[in-house]
Amino acid sequence: MSSVMYRPPFEADSFLLEVTEGCSHNRCSFCTMYRDVPYRMLETEAVENQLKKAQPYAARIERVFLEHGDPFSLSAGRLLAAADLVHRYLPQVRTIAMYASINNIRTKTDAELRELRAAGINELNIGIESGLDDALRKMNKGYSASEALRQLTRLEEAGILYGANIIFGCAGRALRKEHARATADLLNRTHPYLIFTGTIHADPGCELHEEMQNGTFCENTVGEYLEEELFLSLVDLPETFFFGLHPSNIIRMQGWLMRDRERMLEEIGRQRERLSAYLDRNVKRGAEGAVYL
């Protein structure tokens, strides 16, 4: 099994259970997380061995997060078998979460999605990234905004909650306003329980990094990123939590979208004034895309 695992920050208290290695898509133009890791499914014995080691702590484990890049790529049958093992060894578990993609939602039937929900699989973390088709093509996501809407609607009909990952700046400078509007429109037609945002960044070894280096992809300036964060004013989701604490964000903030939206928009305004000398500058990056001004 791999020693490198990634998880969303809000899964910090979850038990990480490896059921796959790598990513079944592994072609997003901005991602190097699993670029050199061949995709494979772990054998049942390997999954069960992890659960046996966790069993002494079963009373304290109420949530499991399946690893790696997109465990929802497994067939419904294999996911149900993994869920059965989880409940056998960790009977206090109520939620089995994981990364998922639009592409591997559509491989499940409506009946299978309902079965998965009944087995405790819920709160998927989905890299939607954008509601703009031009951006989705640039990012090589392998689906359109209309397909994303279709599959997210199917999840909702099955009772499966999901968080939506959104990447500011992924359409490039020229389309930043269109990206903000189209992404807000897509979110308003769905019902994610959480929106997790970051800004576009790329490490050596992926297509987007090369495009940034040769100038074919023009990244937002500091001020232009702040413009995109104003997409908050366009999102109308009263029961959705906004999680914007990723280190790649220009402004790190969080709150309930409707209750705290005005406060967050005011914070963007204050930070825009504070950073007025930096608005036309390019963003400097550190580990995980962390922003340095």
NUVEX-546807 format. One line per 5 residues: their letters; for each residue x negated, y, z negated of N, C-alpha, C. Coordinates in pm, whole numbers, m for minus. Example, Ala and Ser with C-alpha at 12.3 -4.5 7.8 and 13.67 -1.06 7.14 Angstrom:
2
AS> m1319/m569/m780/m1230/m450/m780/m1320/m330/m780 | m1285/m225/m708/m1367/m106/m714/m1290/3/m787
end
This chain:
293
MSSVM> m82/m119/0/0/0/0/m86/125/0 | m32/234/54/m107/358/63/m116/424/m74 | m229/493/m99/m246/566/m224/m195/709/m213 | m158/754/m93/m111/891/m72/40/889/m53 | 111/959/m140/255/971/m128/295/1117/m139
YRPPF> 395/1155/m61/448/1290/m65/591/1283/m114 | 629/1386/m188/767/1395/m236/804/1543/m248 | 932/1575/m241/973/1713/m267/944/1749/m413 | 919/1876/m442/885/1914/m580/995/1883/m680 | 1120/1884/m635/1231/1859/m727/1250/1710/m756
EADSF> 1164/1625/m698/1166/1482/m731/1053/1446/m827 | 1002/1545/m900/886/1524/m987/912/1420/m1096 | 1036/1408/m1141/1066/1314/m1248/1119/1180/m1198 | 1123/1162/m1067/1174/1038/m1008/1066/931/m1005 | 1108/806/m1014/1016/695/m992/996/678/m842
LLEVT> 870/682/m796/839/671/m654/820/524/m618 | 905/477/m528/902/336/m487/870/328/m339 | 758/269/m306/714/261/m167/781/143/m97 | 856/174/9/923/69/87/876/68/233 | 814/179/277/754/187/410/620/258/398
EGCSH> 542/249/502/422/331/515/436/413/642 | 387/537/636/389/621/755/527/673/789 | 540/719/912/663/781/961/700/718/1094 | 826/681/1109/868/613/1232/868/706/1353 | 886/836/1330/884/934/1441/740/979/1466
NRCSF> 679/1040/1365/537/1077/1365/496/1157/1488 | 587/1237/1541/555/1318/1659/590/1466/1641 | 629/1507/1521/658/1649/1501/531/1729/1526 | 542/1836/1602/424/1907/1650/347/1977/1539 | 409/1996/1421/346/2071/1313/293/1983/1202
CTMYR> 309/1852/1211/287/1765/1096/168/1672/1116 | 84/1663/1013/m28/1568/1013/m21/1471/895 | 89/1474/820/98/1397/696/68/1249/717 | 123/1192/824/105/1048/848/48/1021/987 | m22/1120/1042/m69/1109/1180/m158/985/1200
DVPYR> m236/951/1099/m329/837/1111/m283/714/1032 | m155/714/992/m101/600/916/m2/524/1003 | m33/404/1046/61/327/1128/190/300/1050 | 302/316/1117/430/292/1051/452/143/1032 | 494/104/911/531/m34/887/626/m43/769
MLETE> 704/m149/765/794/m178/654/724/m271/556 | 734/m242/429/673/m329/329/757/m454/309 | 691/m562/282/761/m687/255/835/m677/121 | 940/m756/109/1022/m755/m13/938/m781/m137 | 842/m872/m127/759/m905/m242/681/m784/m292
AVENQ> 630/m702/m198/553/m583/m237/641/m481/m307 | 765/m467/m260/859/m376/m324/894/m427/m463 | 922/m556/m473/960/m614/m600/847/m605/m702 | 724/m621/m659/610/m611/m750/601/m473/m815 | 631/m369/m739/630/m235/m795/737/m220/m903
LKKAQ> 854/m278/m876/964/m268/m972/936/m349/m1098 | 868/m461/m1082/831/m540/m1200/739/m460/m1292 | 646/m385/m1233/555/m304/m1313/629/m189/m1383 | 736/m143/m1319/812/m32/m1378/914/m79/m1480 | 947/m206/m1480/1055/m258/m1564/1040/m225/m1713
PYAAR> 919/m227/m1771/908/m192/m1913/956/m51/m1945 | 962/35/m1844/1006/174/m1864/1148/196/m1813 | 1220/89/m1788/1351/96/m1722/1450/186/m1795 | 1445/190/m1925/1541/269/m2002/1528/418/m1974 | 1411/460/m1925/1387/603/m1901/1400/641/m1754
IERVF> 1422/546/m1666/1425/574/m1523/1569/576/m1473 | 1616/694/m1435/1752/709/m1386/1758/746/m1238 | 1641/774/m1181/1638/819/m1043/1515/761/m973 | 1536/713/m852/1427/656/m772/1419/733/m641 | 1296/762/m598/1273/825/m468/1192/729/m383
LEHGD> 1252/684/m272/1184/589/m184/1081/661/m98 | 970/595/m74/860/648/6/837/557/127 | 774/599/236/702/721/270/788/820/348 | 738/854/469/793/966/545/941/962/573 | 996/850/609/1141/844/634/1194/704/609
PFSLS> 1205/663/483/1255/529/452/1394/502/508 | 1469/607/538/1603/586/595/1594/527/735 | 1474/516/789/1455/448/917/1478/298/905 | 1472/244/783/1502/103/763/1647/74/800 | 1673/m48/839/1810/m86/869/1896/m77/743
AGRLL> 2026/m67/761/2116/m62/646/2098/m185/560 | 2078/m300/623/2061/m424/548/1939/m420/458 | 1828/m369/511/1705/m362/430/1718/m258/319 | 1785/m149/347/1806/m48/243/1896/m102/132 | 1999/m176/170/2087/m235/69/2012/m338/m16
AAADL> 1924/m413/47/1844/m511/m27/1749/m440/m125 | 1690/m328/m80/1601/m251/m168/1680/m193/m285 | 1801/m144/m257/1885/m89/m363/1922/m197/m464 | 1950/m317/m415/1983/m427/m504/1867/m458/m598 | 1745/m458/m545/1627/m480/m628/1612/m370/m733
VHRYL> 1632/m246/m691/1621/m134/m784/1718/m153/m901 | 1843/m183/m871/1943/m196/m977/1917/m319/m1065 | 1854/m422/m1007/1824/m542/m1085/1716/m513/m1189 | 1612/m441/m1150/1499/m416/m1240/1513/m286/m1320 | 1587/m190/m1264/1603/m59/m1329/1751/m27/m1340
PQVRT> 1822/m91/m1431/1969/m80/m1434/2022/58/m1471 | 1938/147/m1522/1983/282/m1556/1987/376/m1435 | 1932/331/m1323/1924/417/m1205/2063/446/m1150 | 2089/574/m1125/2216/618/m1068/2200/670/m926 | 2081/718/m893/2059/776/m760/1931/722/m700
IAMYA> 1942/678/m574/1825/637/m496/1814/734/m380 | 1719/826/m389/1701/931/m288/1583/896/m199 | 1565/972/m92/1455/948/0/1453/1055/108 | 1344/1059/184/1341/1138/306/1425/1067/412 | 1487/1146/498/1562/1091/611/1550/1189/727
SINNI> 1588/1144/845/1587/1232/961/1719/1216/1037 | 1748/1316/1116/1868/1308/1201/1861/1183/1288 | 1742/1151/1336/1727/1036/1427/1761/904/1361 | 1733/888/1232/1765/759/1172/1898/756/1098 | 1968/868/1093/2108/864/1049/2192/801/1160
RTKTD> 2164/837/1285/2249/791/1394/2232/642/1425 | 2134/577/1363/2121/432/1383/2213/354/1290 | 2281/424/1197/2371/359/1102/2517/380/1145 | 2599/278/1130/2742/294/1156/2808/368/1040 | 2930/415/1062/3003/482/955/3024/388/836
AELRE> 3056/264/865/3077/165/758/2948/143/680 | 2835/137/749/2706/117/682/2672/236/593 | 2701/356/639/2675/474/556/2757/468/428 | 2881/425/437/2963/413/317/2909/306/223 | 2861/196/279/2800/91/196/2677/142/124
LRAAG> 2595/216/194/2474/271/134/2508/364/18 | 2610/446/39/2651/538/m69/2701/459/m190 | 2776/354/m165/2828/272/m274/2715/204/m351 | 2602/182/m285/2486/118/m348/2399/217/m425 | 2439/344/m429/2364/444/m505/2270/529/m422
INELN> 2266/507/m291/2179/587/m204/2247/722/m180 | 2176/829/m216/2239/961/m215/2130/1068/m219 | 2170/1192/m194/2080/1308/m202/1957/1289/m115 | 1982/1262/13/1874/1249/110/1807/1384/131 | 1679/1381/162/1604/1503/191/1573/1504/340
IGIES> 1637/1595/414/1634/1589/560/1563/1710/619 | 1461/1685/701/1389/1792/769/1466/1840/890 | 1565/1924/867/1644/1979/978/1562/2084/1051 | 1490/2165/977/1396/2267/1023/1463/2389/1086 | 1556/2369/1181/1613/2482/1254/1748/2444/1313
GLDDA> 1829/2546/1339/1953/2527/1413/1942/2578/1555 | 1819/2610/1598/1796/2666/1732/1730/2560/1819 | 1792/2528/1931/1738/2421/2016/1597/2451/2065 | 1568/2577/2098/1432/2611/2143/1329/2577/2036 | 1362/2603/1911/1269/2572/1802/1257/2422/1782
LRKMN> 1367/2350/1790/1364/2204/1774/1278/2140/1883 | 1285/2195/2004/1198/2142/2111/1052/2175/2083 | 1023/2297/2039/885/2334/2007/828/2243/1899 | 912/2207/1803/867/2124/1691/870/1975/1725 | 921/1942/1844/929/1802/1890/1005/1714/1791
KGYSA> 1122/1764/1748/1201/1692/1650/1278/1574/1710 | 1307/1579/1839/1374/1466/1902/1525/1468/1892 | 1583/1584/1860/1729/1597/1857/1765/1743/1880 | 1891/1768/1910/1942/1904/1930/2020/1948/1807 | 2053/2076/1802/2132/2128/1690/2270/2064/1686
SEALR> 2328/2039/1803/2461/1977/1807/2454/1833/1754 | 2344/1762/1783/2328/1627/1730/2308/1631/1579 | 2234/1729/1531/2216/1743/1386/2351/1765/1318 | 2434/1852/1375/2566/1877/1319/2649/1749/1316 | 2643/1673/1424/2721/1549/1433/2679/1450/1324
QLTRL> 2550/1432/1305/2503/1332/1210/2520/1378/1065 | 2502/1506/1039/2524/1556/904/2672/1546/866 | 2758/1569/961/2902/1553/937/2936/1408/902 | 2870/1313/968/2893/1172/938/2847/1139/796 | 2734/1195/754/2688/1175/616/2793/1226/517
EEAGI> 2843/1345/544/2941/1404/454/3067/1319/446 | 3111/1266/559/3231/1183/560/3210/1053/482 | 3085/1009/474/3053/889/396/3029/921/248 | 3031/1048/213/3012/1088/74/2867/1099/32 | 2774/1104/129/2632/1112/98/2588/1259/95
LYGAN> 2537/1301/m19/2483/1437/m32/2345/1444/33 | 2307/1562/76/2175/1578/137/2124/1720/115 | 1992/1731/110/1926/1860/108/1871/1890/246 | 1877/2016/286/1832/2058/418/1700/2132/408 | 1595/2078/470/1467/2148/477/1469/2242/597
IIFGC> 1435/2369/573/1434/2471/678/1295/2534/683 | 1244/2556/803/1111/2615/820/1123/2753/883 | 1095/2857/805/1090/2991/861/972/3002/957 | 996/3070/1069/888/3094/1164/867/2985/1267 | 945/2878/1262/916/2766/1352/957/2792/1497
AGRAL> 1028/2901/1522/1063/2936/1660/960/3032/1721 | 866/3080/1639/771/3179/1688/825/3320/1673 | 737/3417/1694/773/3558/1671/889/3604/1758 | 886/3568/1885/984/3623/1980/1126/3580/1948 | 1142/3463/1889/1276/3409/1865/1313/3406/1717
RKEHA> 1243/3483/1637/1264/3473/1492/1407/3511/1452 | 1464/3612/1513/1600/3653/1477/1702/3551/1524 | 1682/3500/1645/1772/3395/1695/1765/3271/1607 | 1642/3238/1561/1625/3123/1472/1702/3143/1343 | 1691/3260/1283/1760/3287/1156/1911/3276/1173
RATAD> 1963/3334/1281/2108/3331/1302/2158/3190/1331 | 2088/3118/1420/2132/2984/1459/2122/2887/1341 | 2018/2902/1259/2001/2813/1144/2109/2839/1040 | 2138/2966/1015/2246/2998/922/2379/2945/974 | 2401/2955/1103/2526/2906/1162/2540/2754/1144
LLNRT> 2430/2681/1169/2435/2536/1150/2464/2501/1004 | 2396/2568/912/2417/2538/770/2559/2571/727 | 2615/2679/782/2751/2717/745/2855/2617/794 | 2818/2537/892/2911/2436/945/2889/2300/879 | 2795/2295/786/2767/2172/711/2777/2206/562
HPYLI> 2742/2111/476/2753/2136/333/2637/2074/255 | 2513/2118/280/2401/2065/202/2414/2106/56 | 2377/2017/m34/2382/2054/m176/2263/2142/m212 | 2160/2141/m125/2038/2216/m152/1974/2256/m20 | 1915/2375/m16/1835/2420/98/1693/2445/48
FTGTI> 1599/2376/108/1457/2382/69/1382/2449/183 | 1320/2564/156/1256/2640/263/1104/2648/245 | 1037/2662/358/894/2691/364/869/2769/491 | 744/2808/515/709/2874/640/621/2781/723 | 620/2803/852/549/2714/943/399/2727/924
HADPG> 333/2614/910/187/2611/904/142/2478/961 | 20/2473/1005/m29/2353/1073/m177/2334/1043 | m214/2211/1021/m354/2175/997/m416/2119/1124 | m549/2118/1134/m614/2058/1250/m568/1914/1272 | m547/1881/1399/m505/1745/1430/m363/1734/1481
CELHE> m292/1848/1487/m156/1844/1543/m145/1947/1655 | m42/1930/1737/m25/2014/1855/m8/2162/1820 | 69/2189/1713/96/2327/1679/m31/2401/1638 | m121/2334/1569/m246/2398/1530/m323/2442/1654 | m328/2357/1755/m396/2393/1880/m328/2511/1946
EMQNG> m196/2513/1946/m122/2624/2009/m143/2754/1933 | m154/2746/1800/m184/2866/1723/m324/2918/1753 | m417/2825/1770/m555/2864/1798/m571/2928/1935 | m501/2873/2035/m518/2927/2171/m417/3036/2205 | m330/3071/2110/m240/3183/2130/m111/3152/2201
TFCEN> m83/3027/2231/44/2994/2298/160/2990/2198 | 129/2980/2070/232/2994/1966/191/3112/1879 | 275/3214/1874/245/3335/1797/321/3332/1665 | 245/3319/1557/306/3311/1425/355/3449/1380 | 459/3448/1298/511/3572/1240/403/3644/1159
TVGEY> 417/3774/1155/341/3852/1058/410/3842/922 | 348/3899/820/408/3900/687/547/3963/692 | 558/4078/757/687/4147/764/791/4068/841 | 749/3999/944/843/3921/1024/894/3798/947 | 810/3741/863/858/3634/776/965/3687/679
LEEEL> 942/3809/627/1042/3866/537/1173/3893/610 | 1166/3928/738/1287/3945/818/1365/3814/825 | 1295/3703/847/1363/3574/857/1424/3531/725 | 1362/3568/614/1420/3530/485/1553/3601/462 | 1581/3705/539/1710/3771/529/1823/3685/586
FLSLV> 1789/3565/637/1894/3474/681/1985/3438/561 | 1936/3462/441/2017/3441/322/2148/3519/328 | 2143/3636/389/2264/3720/396/2367/3661/491 | 2326/3563/575/2416/3505/673/2473/3371/629 | 2418/3314/522/2461/3181/479/2576/3193/379
DLPET> 2682/3118/406/2802/3124/323/2832/2985/268 | 2758/2947/164/2771/2813/106/2778/2827/m46 | 2898/2839/m101/2912/2871/m244/2860/2765/m339 | 2849/2639/m296/2808/2534/m388/2667/2481/m357 | 2588/2560/m285/2454/2517/m243/2346/2591/m320
FFFGL> 2243/2517/m361/2130/2577/m432/2018/2607/m333 | 1960/2725/m343/1849/2767/m258/1719/2746/m335 | 1633/2659/m279/1504/2628/m343/1393/2682/m253 | 1341/2797/m286/1239/2861/m203/1107/2877/m274 | 1067/2774/m349/945/2782/m429/824/2719/m362
HPSNI> 837/2674/m237/721/2615/m171/609/2718/m160 | 484/2678/m181/374/2775/m179/354/2846/m46 | 414/2793/61/398/2858/192/489/2979/210 | 584/2999/119/675/3113/132/607/3244/94 | 643/3351/163/591/3484/128/644/3524/m9
IRMQG> 773/3501/m31/836/3527/m160/888/3394/m213 | 856/3361/m335/902/3235/m394/1014/3265/m492 | 1130/3208/m462/1247/3235/m545/1346/3121/m530 | 1440/3115/m623/1542/3013/m619/1669/3064/m685 | 1781/3000/m652/1907/3039/m714/2025/2982/m637
WLMRD> 2143/2991/m699/2264/2950/m629/2297/3053/m522 | 2329/3004/m403/2338/3095/m288/2440/3206/m308 | 2559/3175/m355/2660/3280/m367/2642/3359/m497 | 2617/3291/m607/2606/3361/m735/2483/3450/m741 | 2371/3402/m686/2244/3472/m699/2196/3538/m570
RERML> 2278/3534/m466/2230/3583/m337/2190/3731/m341 | 2273/3816/m402/2241/3958/m405/2110/3983/m479 | 2090/3910/m589/1964/3924/m662/1845/3887/m575 | 1858/3777/m498/1748/3733/m414/1724/3830/m299 | 1831/3884/m240/1814/3982/m133/1749/4109/m186
EEIGR> 1786/4149/m307/1722/4266/m368/1574/4240/m391 | 1541/4116/m430/1400/4081/m451/1322/4089/m320 | 1383/4044/m209/1317/4056/m79/1289/4203/m49 | 1388/4290/m76/1369/4433/m53/1257/4491/m137 | 1253/4453/m265/1145/4503/m352/1010/4454/m304
QRERL> 1000/4329/m267/872/4274/m223/830/4334/m89 | 927/4363/m4/893/4428/123/829/4564/99 | 883/4637/1/825/4766/m33/687/4750/m96 | 674/4652/m185/546/4628/m251/438/4587/m152 | 478/4513/m48/382/4460/49/375/4547/175
SAYLD> 418/4669/165/428/4754/284/296/4766/361 | 183/4759/291/54/4771/359/15/4644/433 | 89/4534/407/54/4404/465/151/4357/573 | 257/4433/597/366/4382/680/323/4346/822 | 227/4419/877/183/4392/1015/64/4296/1022
RNVKR> 26/4240/909/m90/4151/907/m50/4006/930 | m146/3929/976/m125/3785/989/m134/3719/852 | m72/3605/839/m71/3533/713/m198/3451/697 | m256/3453/578/m371/3368/547/m321/3248/466 | m375/3130/498/m323/3006/439/m428/2935/355
GAEGA> m377/2865/254/m459/2774/175/m401/2634/181 | m424/2555/79/m374/2417/74/m222/2418/77 | m167/2321/152/m22/2308/169/41/2433/229 | m38/2510/301/15/2629/365/33/2748/272 | m24/2740/151/m6/2847/53/m48/2979/111
VYL> 32/3084/85/9/3217/142/m82/3298/52 | m182/3362/114/m270/3455/45/m268/3587/121 | m245/3697/50/m238/3829/115/m363/3910/82
end
